[in-house]
């Protein structure tokens, strides 16, 4: 029997691939890193082949301004070589906040009786989606609480179908990613049939004792079932998956090594790792004790270093940054490895129609970057980034192995840059404010010169077609 065989709705047969003793040993052996060795690791990272757990641990435990400068410079180099100056934009759409779990860091926890609970109807989902379309969004992350009656696979499917059916003129949502509880292989096969993009399920903390404390009751208290969620997703045919940590629950050095062990496991078993890694920090939330007083708070400088180190350790994996962070911190992190960002976010069901303000009795957590999508795009353009709503890879089947086969030799940029420019032009024509449109057109003019030579003429033609009213053109 495979030592990682899973019994549906039951425990794992063998110990987890998250080897706590190994992680502790690596951290102990690298606790006093040599500066020369650290510089060698940073230099090696320029090859874009990733880092071992030992090399990652060494960088996590260095504290030297000169090394930080080299680390940040190399992270920018690696990120731009693989992803260029593109940043993919999306918005979260909360569908239901009913939850049977009791996670100590989440406002949706079962024992939070002060939270207003809601599961959107199809008409409400359509209205929320239309509002997001009118702002210019094309990619959504739909979010569900874990509840046996309020978030069934049938309800999830109906919600996804409703989002895809919504329209604002010629505009529609082109990619739906799903953040939901771990499922059985059969349920995940059904989820895939709904036409989803990425399936997200975060471990939050890989440290077993911390996990036990933070999840005192509910289905999420089963560590083994959650940590093997991505194994079941692969078995179900979903090859585009997102994993993540909740920074602040345990020692971030330990957590990053465990996250890397998870990536390594997926690579070894399935030949491809996660499509994205999310890096949220704990933020205050209603009646969530761990969120309001983080056990292991992560300061700004450490956060930036960890983002940069992750970019070097798993260079071809997308990194997602949400509006939990301030606009200032986000602007800094964009340069260090982040490739996907949310914008104009609201974190409770019905939020986009109901309120323009953030309400503590309904939010899942506190948002710090409250800029609109248009404001975010304007600032990205001013800073030389290319805002992107591209969904071409998903729609052409360039996911999983196919995506990595293009990403690792750096060929994916041949498609990504022109597609980003096409989606930016579409946003500028349909939704941008006059000042943002001017900034965006300057970016298109400048970055068009960097488009792969064989595609450049056709890219110019397609940009002109979008200016004349066509939609949804891509390579």
N, C-alpha and C positions, 0 to 999 in steps of 0.2 A: 504494500500500500504506500502511496506517496505520503511522505511525512507531513505534507501540508494539505492532505485531503480534508475537505470540509463536510460535515454532516449538516444538511439543510435544517435550519432552525435548531441546531444543537451546537455543542462545543467542538473545538478543533481536536484532532486526534493527538497532535504532538505540540511541543512548545512552539511559541511564536518565532518568526524570523527576526523579531526585534529582540536581540540578545543583550539583555541589560548588563550582564557581567562583562561582555566584550566592550560595550560602550564605556563602562566605568574604567576598564583597563586602558583603553585608548586615551581617555582624558587624563588619566594618571600619568601615562608615559609621555604625554605631550604638554604637561603642565608648566614646564619651563622651556618654552621654545627658543631655539637658537635663531638669532636675527638673520644670519647668513642663510640658514636652511629655509626660513620663511620667505626670503627674497627669491630663493630657487623655486619654491612652490608657486609663487606668484608668476615668475617667469615661465614656468612650465604651463600655467593656466592659459597663456596666450595661444597655445596650440589648439585650444578648444576641444580637448578630449576628456574634460572632466577631472575631478580630483577623487582620490581615495578617502575613506573615512579618516585615516590617520593624517593625511595632508589637510583635510578640512578642519580637523581638531586643532592642528597646529596653528592655523590661521585664526581660528576662533579664540585662541588663548594668547595671541600677541597683543601687546599694548604699546605701540610705538608710533609717533606721528609720521615718521619717515615711511614706515611700513603701511600705514593707513593711506598715505598719499599714493604709494605704488599700487596698493590694493584697489583704490577707487579708480585710478587711471586705467588699470588693466580691466576692471569690470566694465567701464565705459567702452573700451576697445572691443571686448568680446561681445557685448550686447549689440554694438553698432555693426560689427562684422556680420553677425547672424541676422539681426532684425532691422538693421539700419536705424533711422531716426523715427520709425513708425511707432505709434502707440494706438492699440486697438481699444475702442470705447464701447461700453455697454451700460445698461441700467438694471438694477434688481427690481423684480416685480413680486412682491409678497402676496401670496394667494391665500394662505391660512396661517393663523398663529395659535391654533389649538395644538396642545402638545401634552403627552402623557409622561414625558421625561421631567426630571427635576434637577437639571444641570445648574450648578451654583453660580455660573457666570452669565446666564441668559435670562432676559426679562420674560421670555415665553415659558419659563419653567412652570410646571404644574401647580406648585404651591403659591405662585404669585396671584393671589385672588384680586389684587387691585388692577391687574391688566385687563383691558377691554378685549375680549376675544371675538374673532370674526373669521368666517370662511366665505370668500367671495362667490357670488352667483355668476353664471355665464355672462349675464348682462353687465355686471360690475367689472368682470375681467375684461370684457370688450371695451368698456369705457376707459378703464385704466390704460389699456394698450393703445387706444386711440390718442389719449393725451401724450403718451410717450412718443408715438409716431409724429404727432404735431410738433414735438420738440426736435425731431430729427433722428431719433434712435432707430437702429435696424437690428440690434442684437440685445436680447434680454436674458437675464438669469432669473428663472422662476423659482420661488422659495416656498417650501411647505414645512409646517411643523409635523412632528411624528404623532399620529393619532389613528387608531384602527378604524374609526368611523368617519373622521373628517378629512383624512388624506389617503383615501383608498387609491389603488392603482387606476380604478375607473375614473375617479375624480381628477387625478393627475392627468390622465389622458384627455378628458373632456376639457380641462383647463388649457392644455397645450393646443388642442384643436381650435379652441376659441381665440387664442392669441394669434395663431397663424392665419385665421380667417379675417381678422380685423384689418381695416384699410383706412388710409387717409389719402384720398386721391389715388395716385399711382404707387404710393408708399405702403409697404407692409413689413412685418418683422420677418427677417430672413434666416435667423438662427436663434433657437431657444436652447439654452443650457439649463440644466436642472440641478437644484440643490435639494436633496431629499434624504430620508433615512435609508440605511442599507436595506437591500431587498434580497429575496431568493433569486436563484438563477432564472427560474420561470418568470418571475415578476419583471426582472431586468430585460428579458427577451421582449416582453410586452412593452416595456418602456422604450426600448429601441425602436419598436414598430411605430411609435408616435412621431418619428422623425426628429429626434432630439440631436443636439450637438454634443456637448460635454456633459457627463454625469459627475457631479461633485458630491463627495462625502468626506468630511474632515475628521481626522482622529482627535483633533483638539490638543491632546497630550498623549505621547507614547509611553510615558512613565506609568507603570501599572498601578502603583500605590496612589499616585496623584490622581490617576483616572478614576480609581475606586472612590476616592474622597469627593471628587467633583461631580460624580454621577451616582448619587446615593440610591436612586430608584428609577424604574422605568426600563424599557428595552435597551436604551443606550448604555445602561450600566454593564452590559455584556461586552467587555473589551475585545474578546476573541471574535465575536460576530462582526464587530465594527472594523477591526483592523484587517479583516479578510474580505471586506466589501468589494475591493477592486479585483480580487481574484475571481469573484463570482461575476463581476461585470465583464471581464475578459471572456469568461466561459460563455456568457450570454451574447457575445459578439459585439460588445461596446468597446471600442479601442481608443476612445477619446475621453480621458478621465482626469479629474482634478482632485488633488489631495491638498492638505494644509494643516498648519499648526495654529493654535491660538496663543500668541506670544504673551507670556506673563504667568502661565500656570505652573511651570517648572523651569529649572535651569535651562536657559535657551541654548547653551552649548550642547547639553545632553540631547535636547529635543532635535536640534539640527542634525546630529549624527544619526538619531533614530529615523528621522525623515529620510535621510540619505540611504539608510539600510532598507527602508521600504521601497525606495526607487530602485535600488540594486536588486531587490527580490523580484520586482515586476520585470526588470530587464532580463534577469536570468531565467525566469519561468516563462515569460511570454514574448521576449525579444524586443520589447518596447516599454519604456517607462511612462510616467504620467504626462499628459499633455500640458497641464498647468499645475503650479504650486501657488497657493494663496498664503499671504503673510500678514494676517490681521493681528493687531495688538488689542489687549483687553481695554475696553472703554466703559465708563459708567453706564449702568442699566438699572431699571426699576426693580428693587427687591432682589438683586443679584449680588450676594455678598462677595464673591470672588472677583467680580468685575469692578466693584466699588472699592475694593482693597486688594489689588493683585498680590498673590503670594510671592511672585518673582518678577517684579516690574522690570521692563526693558526700556532703558533711557534712549533718547534720540540718537546719540552717537553709536551706541551698541546696535540699535535697529538698522542704521545705515550700513554698518559694517557687515551685519548678517545678510542684508539684501545683496551686497556686493559679493560676499563669499558664496552665497547660493548660486549667483550667476556663474561663478567660476566652477563650482562643484557640479552643477547640472546645466551646462551651457545651452542646450537645445530645448530646455523645458520653459514654457511660458511662465511668467511670474505676474501674479495679479495683486494690485493694490487698490483698496477700497477707500471710500470717503470717511472712514474712521479717522484717518490722518488729517492733519491740517493741510491747507493749501501749500504752505511753505515747506512742510516736510515732504509732501507729495512731489513738489517741483524738484526737490533735491533727489528723491529716490528714483524719479524717472530717468535720471542720468546714470544710475548705478546698476541697472539690470531689469527694471520693471518693463513689461511689454504689454500688459493689459490693465485698463483702469475703468472703474465705474465713474459716472458723472451725473449730477443732478439727482442723486439717490434719495429715496425714502424707504424706511425700514419697517413698514407695517401695512397690512392689507387695507386697500382703499385710500392710500395716502396721496396719490397723485391727484385724484379728484377732490378729496375731502379737505385737504389743508395745504397751505403754502408754508406752514410753520411746522417745527418739530415738537411733537407732544410727548412728554415723558411717560404718560400712562398708556401709550400704545407702541412706542418704538422698541425694537429689539435691543438697540444699543445707541449710544450717543454718536451723532455725526458731527465732524468738525469742518469738513470741506463742504460748504453749503452753496458753492457757486453753481450757476445754471450750466447746462451743456454748452450753450453758446459762449459763456464766459470762459469755460475750460478750454474750448477749441481755440478761442482767440489767444489765450495765454500760451497754449502749446505752439501755435503758429509763430508768435512773437519769439519764442525760445528756439525756433528752428526745427521743431518736431513735425511729423506728418500725421495728423489725426486720421484714423482709419475705421471704417465700419465694414471692412471686407469680410465676406463669408464664402469666398470662392472655393477654398480648400475643402470645406465641409460639403459643399454642394457638388463638387467634382470628384468626391471620394478620396481626396488627398488627406487622409487621417491615419493615425496609427503608424504602421510600418511605412506606408507610402509617404506620409508627411516627413518622417525622419530620414527616409532615403534621399529626400531633396534637401532637408535642413542641414544634415551633417556635412555634405560637400558644399554648403552655402549656395545651393542653386535655387532655394525657395525664394530668395530675394528677387530673382528674375521675374517672378509673378507678383510678389507681395507689394513691391513699390508701385508698379503701374496700377494694381488693383486699389491700393490705398488712395492714390491720386484720383481715380475714377469715383470712389465713394465720397471723397472730400468734395469734389466738384458737384456731385449730386446734392450733398448737404448745403453747399454754398448757394446753389441755384434755388433750392426749395425752401430753406429754413433760416439761413444765416442772417444776422443783422448786417446792415451796410458796412459797419467798421470791421466785423469779422470776415465778411466776404472779401474785402480788400486785402486783409492779412492772408487769408487762405489762398487767394489767387496768386499772391506773391510767392507763397510756398510752392504751389503747383508749377509756376514758371521756373523757379530755381531747381526743384527736384526732378523735373522732367528731363533735365540734362543727364541725370544719373540712371535713368531707365535703361535696361538692357538694350543694346544697340539694335538688335533684330526686332524688338517690339516697339521701339520709340515712335516710328511713323504711325503705326496702328494705334498706339496709345493716344497720340495727338488727335487722330481722327475720332476716336471714341470719346475723348473729352469734348470735342466739338459737338458730337451727337447728343451728349448729355446737356450741353448748353442749349441745344435746340429742343429739349423736352423729352428725350429718351431716358429710360431708367434701367437700372440693373444690368449694366454691361461689365464684363469681367473676363480675365484670361484664365 
